[in-house]
Amino acid sequence: MFDLLIRGATLPDGRRNQDVAVRDGRIVDIALGIEGQAAEIIEAEGHLLSPPFVDPHFHMDATLSLGQPRMNLSGTLLEGIALWGELRPSLTREAVVERALRYCDLAVSKGLLAVRTHVDVSDPRLVTVEGLLEVRERVAPYLDLQLVAFPQDGYYRSPQVAAALSRALDMGVDVVGGIPHFERTMEDGRASIEALCRIAAERGLRVDMHCDETDDPLSRHVETLAAQTVRFGLQGRVAGSHLTSMHSMDNYYVSKLLPLVAEQDCVLDPWYAMGSGDMLDVAHMAVHATQMGSVADKKALFDAITVVPARLLGLTDYGLEPGCHADMVLLQARDTTEAIRLRPNRLKVIRRGKVIAETPPERSRLSLDGRPGAVDPSDYAPKAMS
Ligand SMILES: [Zn+2]
């Protein structure tokens, strides 16, 4: 007797007509035609069953605050940071919690069940940290939330930040953050990476730094981050986010940098979520913005919003395998390429074997020249010739 049986799903690796059996919150079998009774049966009808989406870079303390205290007129990162500085003194724990919970509802409805968010620790009141620690606990039954202690204005720029960051880690924040390119000098940036990696090593934590988020080709803190990662034995536990300076670097330097980063074993994340809560939007945008149009590229992009960030966050028992948590998303698409192209409805979002969100399939009813019909966007996927 199973708790849940999903019948006739297509899996991200292309296997078709697969049944997935769930018991006690875990996947117990995946095969063609599983026999047995189940308390609940979902007919997948050939739709894509994916592990849940994972967002490895978010700012949940600032989410849904657009327009407070005023709009970002230039649309630039620097005006955004300045605006956040204006809003920050008036933040309350209650407001942070309310906005974050509202965003988590949206995320879950999109099948996004794990998020790593930075939390600004620049204001020593730490209402952002208190708020998101409360949110992490409240959403835990349905969403894995990981918090990064993030010194938005720089680790060395104001004297109280180092103590506030340590206090945030004492309170239970999971990951050590940083922003070396925003320190006053290159040397301060280098020193901040060393200090923050040392803290992570001493506390046994992961590191996720905003690194070289600038057009300056000489912003090369990622090199220092990779070197300090090796020095402190943090391999596999460090992420450098944004790295936008890389597009301005000369090719010779990058050819030297990449093997160093490979030694660090980090995952580079050059994408923004743009606030829709839909990781398929991110992948869709990446197909165009990074010209990743090949079949293999699109497979890599689907991995980049599922299994790759799951590894980055260190999620355990994640995936579509027997023994894994029964966390899954049934999409109104026939395969992963269709999922990225259509950004389709999330028919079922399942957490630990229970359906926690549903969206009915999108179907248009037609009446053309008296000829009735219906259009299901997922029926337009290319079909393999038999
Ligand atoms: Zn960021």
Residues whose N, C-alpha, C, O or C-beta is under 5 A from the ligand:
A	BS01	ZN	none
